[in-house]
């Protein structure tokens, strides 16, 4: 067993659901979906239209990086408001 495997086995706790059949749900993913669908719809539409425009061209230097950054900032800002209240 390598040092890293041994370290992980001995020092990093394993997290198990209270009920073995219960699937753990990441609250951040749930909040991201809600924020994306409700709060950041306009920025998501801008990103999608940019992606469509860029993908429709064979050769272009245009990227949708700026639109992606604005969209992700919006989602992160929305999620940050309530994420830590959902964690145990």
N, C-alpha and C positions, 0 to 999 in steps of 0.2 A: 504494500500500500504506500502510495507516495505521501510526502509531507502534507500536501494540500488536502488530499482525500482524508488523511488522518485528522488534520485540523478541523475540517468541516464536520466530520463524524463526531468529534469530541467536544467542539466548542460552539457550534452553531445549532441552536435549538430547532427541532422539527415542529412545525405547526400542523395541528390536526383539527379538523372540524369536530364539534361536539358530537354530532351525529355522523357516523361514517358515510351514510347515504347522502348527506347534505353537501351540496356543491358550494364552495366558497365563491362569493361574488366580490369583485374588486369595486369598492364604492367610487373610486376615481373614474373607472370606465363608465359606470352608470351616469355619474354627473357630467362627464364629457359628452356623452350622447344627448343628455337633456339640454345642456348648454348649446350644443351644436344645432339641435333641432329648434330651439326656442330663441335663444338670446343672440346667436351669431349667424343667423340665416342670411343676412345681406352679404356678409363677408364670405360666407361659404359659396353663395351664388357667384360672387366676383371671382373667387378662386376656380370654380368649375368652368366659368366662361373663359377664363384665361387658359386653363388646361385644354379645353376644347379648341381654342384658337391656335395654341402652340402645337397640339397634336395634329391639326389639320394641315399644317405646313410641313413640307419635306425638309427644307433647310431654313432654319431661323436661329438667331442668336437670342431671341426673347426667352426669358424664363419667367416662371410665376413665383419666384422666390419672395418678392415683396408681398404679394397677395397671401402667400402661405404664412409668412411671419405675422401679418396683421390678423389673420384668422386664428392662428395658434395663440397669440396674445389675448385675443378676445375670449377664447375658450378657457385658457388658463386663469384669466382674471375672474371669469364667472365661477369656475370650479373652486378657486381659492376662498371664495366667500363662505362655502359650507363644507368643504372637504374635512377639515379637522374636527368638526362636530360629529361627523359620521364614524370616525375612527375610535376604536376601543383601546 
